[in-house]
Structures are given as structure tokens and as C-alpha cells.
Amino acid sequence: MPCSALWKLRAGQGFFLSPRRFTIPNRNMLLSFCSRAIPFIAWIFLLTPQAIPQEPSPSRPDIRVRVDRVNVGVIVTDSRGQFISGLRREDFHLIDDGAEQPITDFLSVDEPAQILLLIEAGPAVYLLQGGHLQAVHALLDGLAPGDRVAIARYNAAPEAILDFTSDKRTATGMLDQLQFNLGFGQLNLASSLNTVLDWLASAPGKKSLVLLSTGVDTSPPGAVQKLLNRLKSSDVRILAVSLGGELRGPNVSEKKHSKQTPVNPEKTQAAAEEFARADEALKNIAQANGGRAYFPRTTKDFADVFAEIAQLVRHEYNLGFDPPTRDGKVHSIEVRLANVPADNSEKNAAGAPRSQAYRVDHRQAYVAPPAEQP
């Protein structure tokens, strides 16, 4: 019987055991070889790790690194809505719950934008979709080649139409194909925004949400407050554009009809109150995290608004600071601007720069990290 075997690897079959034949000249030679090999094999076994005393390896200390820096994106514009560039770290004061904090990191950000267009798809907007969506083209035309755009619509719930893309032609084509509901239904603005914020949570980098809406909201109770609380510490800046401007003024046919039929003051008052509530809703949503709300009335107004948005989504100042306490609570944030150089249009009668003429937008709060566990 053979005394050895050879492991071989055959492609596609794995390892297998294959006997290999060999001859031994005589029996005495085999016995002599085995008698010399046995002591050597025994000595090898004596040197196994179980037999050799091992020194205990020193325990490695636990190294914990906590990165608790809070970043605050800030937009500074003049009275004409133009972004103010060239500001420095010392031009800002950052207040946390009433106490000023040192700004540990400062960066002027000019990077490709990520914009989600969220468009109300209700029956009221259907009557206006032509002019308003044409005005959105001013936003797309004003974006840089590297900026990315996504499109979604909402009524009872949000629906994704186009994922983020830098292809503006594709985005324009999707805008032209948007479908609007003609019947009466729900317009769950706050609930839809909460869902969209979940979508954007995993997207890296600076993000802006451009909301095109009348501001009418049929969300269930509690949804609005939940949204506002979330927006205060969100890094998604919301720029809300009201679509109700033209609905407030009568069109040409209504003007002709109004000469023959008197206007019902009760209906007019009710409509005015509804629009006022809708406007307030858009303002609250935008201001909760340092965004802006716009209320254009004409096609030219819309074009101007979207041209301004196109520059705002690219530029901001990023202020970083270390939270003074780690209590897991919501802390209010305020960013103030020191007296900075301004052009002649932003100076007072004495010729001194008026920092108060600049508009400073930023999120209102952040959630402090929890206390470190021992």
C-alpha cells in the first residue's frame, strides 16, 4: 500500500486527494528511515504553541473620537437680492442660546448645487401651469453645468418624477410633461415635505428644495408643527415660491363679467383670508431653516425670482463651531453680521456701511449631541 499521497488542485473541481505510486528498494531501508523520522516528529510536536509559554499581549486602550462640530450654512444678500461675497470669519458673530460662540471653521462655499423642484399638482395650479412652468426655465437656464436637478410633484403625497441629473434638457422635458389633477382632492403640503426630507437625508452635500405651491395645506393635525420643528435643524434650505399670485386678481373675462355682476363681498373676504393663511404657511416653512419665500404676481416676477434662486443655491458661507454643552436638546442659533464694507447704495447718510441693510439667512436651531456615556 502506498505510504504517501499528493494534494492537487484541478481547475473547476477544487481540492482532491490523488494517490501517487512509488517503490522502495527494500524493507530494511524503510524501517531505518522511519526510526530516524519518529524522534524528529515528536520534537516538532513539543514546539507547538500549546507547549511554548506565551506572554500575554498588552491590552489596547479604547480610542474614541467624537466629531460634534455644528455647521451652519449662511446666505448674505444685499437689498437687491445679490449674494455678498468676500466676507471673512471676523465679519460674523454666532450666538448659541444667547451666548456667543467662537467660530472654529469658516468656508466660503461655491460648489455645484443640488436642487429638488417640488411642484404642487392641484387643480388651481393646473389653470396656471403654462406661464409658471415656463418661468421655471429661467431657473434651469441660470444653473451652472455641474448643478444637479431633481423633480417631484405632490397632492395627497409626493411623487418622484426625475432623479438628480445635471442634464438640464432632460429636466426641461420632464417639466413639460407634468400632469396635474383636475378634480378636488387633498393637498398635503406639510406631510409631503416631511416625506421629501426623508428622501434627501441620504444625499450628500449642500441641498436646496425649491417649492412651487399655493400654500394651501390639508395635512392631518400635527403634521405642520412636526415639519417646522424638523426644519429648524435641517440642512436642506427651502426656497418657497407662491403660485397663488394670479389667482388673487381677476382675469380679463372676470373683469368684463364684474361690470355686469356685483362682487360678493363675503366670498372676496373668505378668499383673502384663505390666501393670507396660505402665504403665512409658506413664510413659516421657508423661515424655519433660513430659506426664503417669494410671492410673484407676473411672469416677469417669476423670471426674476428664479434668476435670484439660481445664484443663491450655489453660494453660501459655512460657519462651524463646537457646541458648548452636550445635552441632546434643541439649541437656538443666531448669526449676526458685523459692520462690513458696503457699496454706496448700502451706506447711510454719513457714509458708513449699513450691515443692517444686508439680509442674513440661516437655520434657526440644531440638536446638541448627547452627553458622553462613561
C-alpha positions as CSV (number, residue, x, y, z in Angstrom):
1,M,0.0,0.0,0.0
2,P,1.5,3.4,-0.8
3,C,2.8,5.4,2.1
4,S,2.0,9.0,0.8
5,A,-0.5,11.0,-1.1
6,L,-0.4,14.3,-3.0
7,W,-2.9,17.2,-2.8
8,K,-3.6,18.6,-6.2
9,L,-5.8,21.4,-7.4
10,R,-7.8,20.8,-10.6
11,A,-9.5,23.8,-12.2
12,G,-13.2,23.7,-11.6
13,Q,-13.1,20.7,-9.2
14,G,-11.4,22.1,-6.1
15,F,-9.0,20.1,-4.0
16,F,-8.9,16.3,-4.2
17,L,-6.7,13.5,-2.9
18,S,-4.8,11.6,-5.5
19,P,-2.6,8.6,-4.6
20,R,0.9,8.6,-6.0
21,R,2.8,5.4,-6.5
22,F,6.5,4.9,-5.7
23,T,8.8,2.0,-5.0
24,I,11.1,1.3,-2.0
25,P,14.3,-0.6,-2.7
26,N,13.9,-2.9,0.3
27,R,12.2,-3.3,3.7
28,N,15.3,-2.5,5.8
29,M,15.7,0.9,4.2
30,L,12.1,1.8,5.1
31,L,12.5,0.7,8.7
32,S,15.7,2.7,9.0
33,F,14.0,5.9,7.6
34,C,11.0,5.6,10.0
35,S,13.3,5.0,13.1
36,R,15.1,8.3,12.3
37,A,11.9,10.3,11.5
38,I,9.9,9.4,14.6
39,P,12.1,11.3,17.1
40,F,12.2,14.3,14.8
41,I,8.4,14.4,14.5
42,A,8.0,14.1,18.3
43,W,10.3,17.1,18.8
44,I,8.2,19.2,16.3
45,F,5.1,18.5,18.4
46,L,6.9,19.6,21.6
47,L,7.4,23.0,20.0
48,T,3.8,23.7,19.2
49,P,2.2,26.8,20.6
50,Q,0.4,24.8,23.2
51,A,3.7,23.7,24.7
52,I,5.6,27.0,24.4
53,P,4.7,29.5,27.1
54,Q,3.1,32.6,25.7
55,E,3.4,36.1,27.1
56,P,0.1,37.9,27.4
57,S,-0.4,40.6,24.8
58,P,-0.9,44.0,26.3
59,S,-4.5,45.2,26.1
60,R,-5.0,48.1,23.7
61,P,-6.7,51.1,25.1
62,D,-10.1,52.1,23.7
63,I,-9.7,55.2,21.5
64,R,-12.9,57.2,21.0
65,V,-13.1,60.1,18.6
66,R,-16.1,62.3,18.7
67,V,-16.9,64.8,15.9
68,D,-19.5,67.1,17.3
69,R,-18.9,70.2,15.2
70,V,-22.0,72.1,14.2
71,N,-22.1,73.5,10.7
72,V,-24.4,76.4,9.8
73,G,-24.9,77.5,6.2
74,V,-25.4,81.2,5.9
75,I,-26.6,83.3,2.9
76,V,-25.9,87.1,2.9
77,T,-27.6,89.3,0.3
78,D,-28.0,93.0,-0.3
79,S,-31.2,94.9,-0.8
80,R,-31.3,93.8,-4.4
81,G,-31.1,90.1,-3.6
82,Q,-27.5,89.8,-4.7
83,F,-25.2,87.5,-2.8
84,I,-22.5,89.3,-0.8
85,S,-19.1,87.7,-1.5
86,G,-15.7,88.3,0.1
87,L,-16.8,88.1,3.8
88,R,-14.4,86.8,6.4
89,R,-14.7,84.9,9.6
90,E,-14.4,88.0,11.7
91,D,-17.4,89.5,9.9
92,F,-19.8,87.1,11.6
93,H,-21.0,86.6,15.2
94,L,-22.6,83.2,16.0
95,I,-25.0,83.0,19.0
96,D,-26.0,79.7,20.7
97,D,-28.9,80.1,23.1
98,G,-28.0,83.7,23.7
99,A,-24.2,83.2,24.2
100,E,-21.7,83.9,21.5
101,Q,-19.5,81.0,20.4
102,P,-16.1,81.1,18.7
103,I,-16.3,80.2,15.0
104,T,-13.8,77.4,14.7
105,D,-14.2,76.7,11.0
106,F,-15.1,79.1,8.2
107,L,-15.5,78.4,4.5
108,S,-16.9,80.4,1.6
109,V,-18.8,77.7,-0.4
110,D,-19.2,78.0,-4.2
111,E,-19.9,74.4,-5.3
112,P,-22.3,72.6,-7.6
113,A,-25.9,72.9,-6.4
114,Q,-28.4,70.1,-5.8
115,I,-31.9,71.3,-6.2
116,L,-35.2,69.4,-5.8
117,L,-38.1,71.1,-7.5
118,L,-41.3,70.1,-5.6
119,I,-44.4,71.3,-7.5
120,E,-48.0,71.3,-6.3
121,A,-50.1,69.3,-8.7
122,G,-53.6,70.5,-7.6
123,P,-56.4,71.8,-9.8
124,A,-55.6,75.5,-9.0
125,V,-52.1,75.2,-10.4
126,Y,-53.4,73.4,-13.5
127,L,-55.0,76.7,-14.6
128,L,-51.6,78.4,-14.3
129,Q,-49.2,75.7,-15.2
130,G,-48.2,77.2,-18.6
131,G,-46.8,80.5,-17.5
132,H,-45.4,79.3,-14.2
133,L,-43.6,76.3,-15.6
134,Q,-42.2,78.4,-18.4
135,A,-40.8,80.7,-15.7
136,V,-39.1,77.7,-14.1
137,H,-36.9,77.6,-17.3
138,A,-35.3,80.8,-16.1
139,L,-34.0,78.8,-13.0
140,L,-32.7,75.9,-15.2
141,D,-31.1,78.3,-17.6
142,G,-29.3,80.1,-14.7
143,L,-27.8,77.0,-13.3
144,A,-24.2,76.0,-13.9
145,P,-23.4,72.9,-16.0
146,G,-22.4,70.9,-12.9
147,D,-25.6,71.7,-10.9
148,R,-28.0,68.8,-10.5
149,V,-31.8,69.0,-10.5
150,A,-34.5,66.5,-9.4
151,I,-38.2,67.0,-9.9
152,A,-41.2,65.8,-7.8
153,R,-44.8,66.7,-7.6
154,Y,-47.3,66.4,-4.7
155,N,-51.0,66.4,-3.9
156,A,-52.1,63.9,-1.3
157,A,-48.5,62.6,-1.3
158,P,-45.2,63.3,-3.1
159,E,-44.3,61.5,-6.2
160,A,-40.7,61.5,-7.6
161,I,-40.6,62.4,-11.3
162,L,-36.9,62.7,-12.1
163,D,-33.8,61.8,-10.0
164,F,-30.9,64.2,-9.7
165,T,-29.3,64.9,-13.0
166,S,-27.1,67.5,-14.5
167,D,-28.8,67.2,-17.8
168,K,-31.0,70.4,-17.9
169,R,-32.5,69.4,-21.2
170,T,-34.0,66.2,-19.7
171,A,-35.2,68.3,-16.7
172,T,-36.9,70.7,-19.1
173,G,-38.6,67.8,-20.9
174,M,-39.9,66.4,-17.7
175,L,-41.4,69.7,-16.6
176,D,-43.3,70.0,-19.9
177,Q,-44.8,66.5,-19.2
178,L,-46.0,67.1,-15.7
179,Q,-49.6,66.0,-15.0
180,F,-52.0,68.0,-12.8
181,N,-55.1,66.8,-11.0
182,L,-58.3,68.4,-12.3
183,G,-60.7,67.2,-9.6
184,F,-60.9,68.3,-6.0
185,G,-58.6,66.4,-3.7
186,Q,-56.1,66.7,-0.9
187,L,-53.1,69.0,-0.9
188,N,-50.9,67.7,1.9
189,L,-48.1,70.2,1.8
190,A,-46.6,69.6,5.3
191,S,-46.9,65.8,5.1
192,S,-45.3,65.8,1.6
193,L,-42.4,67.9,2.7
194,N,-41.7,65.6,5.6
195,T,-41.5,62.7,3.2
196,V,-39.3,64.6,0.8
197,L,-36.9,65.5,3.6
198,D,-36.6,61.8,4.3
199,W,-35.6,61.3,0.6
200,L,-32.9,64.0,0.8
201,A,-31.5,62.8,4.1
202,S,-29.0,60.4,2.4
203,A,-28.0,62.8,-0.3
204,P,-24.5,64.2,0.4
205,G,-23.5,67.8,0.0
206,K,-25.4,71.1,0.0
207,K,-29.1,70.7,-0.8
208,S,-31.9,73.1,-1.7
209,L,-35.6,72.5,-2.1
210,V,-37.5,74.9,-4.4
211,L,-41.1,74.6,-3.5
212,L,-43.8,75.8,-6.0
213,S,-47.0,75.9,-4.2
214,T,-50.2,77.9,-3.4
215,G,-49.5,77.2,0.3
216,V,-52.9,75.5,0.7
217,D,-52.5,72.6,3.1
218,T,-54.9,69.8,4.0
219,S,-52.3,67.8,6.0
220,P,-53.6,66.0,9.2
221,P,-53.3,67.7,12.5
222,G,-49.8,67.8,13.9
223,A,-48.0,67.5,10.6
224,V,-47.3,71.2,10.3
225,Q,-45.7,71.6,13.7
226,K,-43.7,68.4,13.1
227,L,-42.4,69.8,9.9
228,L,-41.5,73.2,11.4
229,N,-39.6,71.5,14.3
230,R,-37.7,69.4,11.9
231,L,-36.8,72.2,9.6
232,K,-35.2,74.3,12.3
233,S,-32.3,71.8,12.5
234,S,-32.4,70.6,8.9
235,D,-29.5,71.3,6.4
236,V,-32.0,71.4,3.5
237,R,-32.7,75.0,2.6
238,I,-36.3,75.6,1.4
239,L,-37.0,78.4,-1.1
240,A,-40.8,78.7,-1.4
241,V,-42.4,80.3,-4.5
242,S,-46.1,81.1,-4.2
243,L,-48.3,80.1,-7.1
244,G,-51.3,82.0,-5.9
245,G,-50.5,85.4,-7.1
246,E,-52.5,85.4,-10.3
247,L,-55.4,83.7,-8.5
248,R,-55.9,86.8,-6.4
249,G,-56.6,89.2,-9.2
250,P,-59.5,88.7,-11.7
251,N,-58.6,87.8,-15.2
252,V,-59.9,89.7,-18.3
253,S,-63.1,87.7,-18.7
254,E,-63.9,88.1,-15.0
255,K,-63.3,91.9,-15.2
256,K,-65.8,92.1,-18.1
257,H,-68.3,90.0,-16.1
258,S,-67.8,92.0,-12.9
259,K,-69.1,95.1,-14.7
260,Q,-72.5,93.4,-15.0
261,T,-72.5,91.3,-11.8
262,P,-71.6,92.8,-8.5
263,V,-68.8,91.1,-6.5
264,N,-69.9,89.1,-3.4
265,P,-68.0,90.8,-0.5
266,E,-68.3,87.7,1.7
267,K,-66.7,85.4,-0.9
268,T,-64.0,88.0,-1.5
269,Q,-63.2,88.3,2.2
270,A,-63.1,84.5,2.6
271,A,-60.7,84.2,-0.4
272,A,-58.5,86.9,1.0
273,E,-58.3,85.1,4.4
274,E,-57.5,81.8,2.8
275,F,-54.7,83.4,0.8
276,A,-53.4,85.1,3.9
277,R,-53.2,81.7,5.7
278,A,-51.5,80.1,2.7
279,D,-48.9,82.9,2.5
280,E,-48.2,82.6,6.2
281,A,-47.7,78.9,5.8
282,L,-45.1,79.4,3.1
283,K,-43.3,82.1,5.1
284,N,-43.1,79.8,8.2
285,I,-41.8,76.9,6.2
286,A,-39.1,78.9,4.5
287,Q,-38.0,80.9,7.5
288,A,-37.8,77.8,9.8
289,N,-34.4,76.9,8.3
290,G,-33.0,80.0,6.7
291,G,-34.8,79.8,3.4
292,R,-36.9,82.4,1.6
293,A,-40.5,82.8,0.5
294,Y,-41.4,84.7,-2.7
295,F,-44.8,86.0,-3.9
296,P,-44.5,86.9,-7.6
297,R,-47.6,88.1,-9.4
298,T,-46.5,88.3,-13.1
299,T,-44.4,86.2,-15.5
300,K,-41.6,88.7,-15.2
301,D,-41.8,88.5,-11.4
302,F,-41.4,84.7,-11.7
303,A,-38.4,85.0,-14.0
304,D,-36.7,87.4,-11.6
305,V,-37.3,85.2,-8.6
306,F,-35.9,82.1,-10.3
307,A,-32.9,84.0,-11.6
308,E,-32.2,85.0,-7.9
309,I,-32.7,81.4,-6.7
310,A,-30.2,80.2,-9.3
311,Q,-27.4,82.1,-7.7
312,L,-28.4,81.5,-4.1
313,V,-28.4,77.7,-4.4
314,R,-24.7,77.8,-5.3
315,H,-23.2,80.3,-2.8
316,E,-23.2,80.3,1.0
317,Y,-20.9,80.7,4.0
318,N,-20.3,77.7,6.2
319,L,-19.7,78.5,9.8
320,G,-18.5,75.7,12.2
321,F,-18.4,75.7,16.0
322,D,-18.1,73.3,18.9
323,P,-21.4,73.0,20.9
324,P,-20.8,74.4,24.4
325,T,-23.0,71.7,26.0
326,R,-23.8,68.1,25.2
327,D,-27.3,67.7,26.4
328,G,-29.2,66.3,23.4
329,K,-31.5,69.3,23.4
330,V,-32.5,71.7,20.7
331,H,-30.5,74.9,20.8
332,S,-31.4,78.2,19.0
333,I,-28.9,79.7,16.6
334,E,-28.5,83.4,15.6
335,V,-25.9,84.7,13.2
336,R,-25.2,88.4,13.2
337,L,-23.2,90.4,10.8
338,A,-20.6,92.9,11.9
339,N,-20.0,96.2,10.2
340,V,-18.6,95.2,6.8
341,P,-17.6,97.2,3.8
342,A,-20.5,98.0,1.5
343,D,-21.0,99.8,-1.8
344,N,-22.5,103.3,-1.9
345,S,-26.1,102.0,-2.2
346,E,-25.7,100.2,1.2
347,K,-24.3,103.2,3.1
348,N,-26.2,105.6,5.3
349,A,-26.3,109.3,5.1
350,A,-23.0,109.7,7.0
351,G,-21.3,107.4,4.5
352,A,-20.8,104.5,7.0
353,P,-21.7,100.9,5.9
354,R,-25.1,99.7,7.0
355,S,-24.8,96.0,7.9
356,Q,-28.5,96.0,8.8
357,A,-29.2,96.6,5.1
358,Y,-27.8,93.1,4.4
359,R,-30.1,90.1,4.8
360,V,-28.7,87.1,6.7
361,D,-30.5,83.7,6.3
362,H,-29.6,80.6,8.2
363,R,-31.3,77.7,10.0
364,Q,-32.7,78.6,13.4
365,A,-31.6,75.7,15.6
366,Y,-29.6,72.5,16.0
367,V,-29.8,69.4,18.1
368,A,-26.8,69.2,20.5
369,P,-25.0,65.8,20.8
370,P,-26.0,63.7,23.8
371,A,-23.8,63.5,26.9
372,E,-20.9,61.1,26.5
373,Q,-21.6,57.8,28.3
374,P,-18.9,56.6,30.8
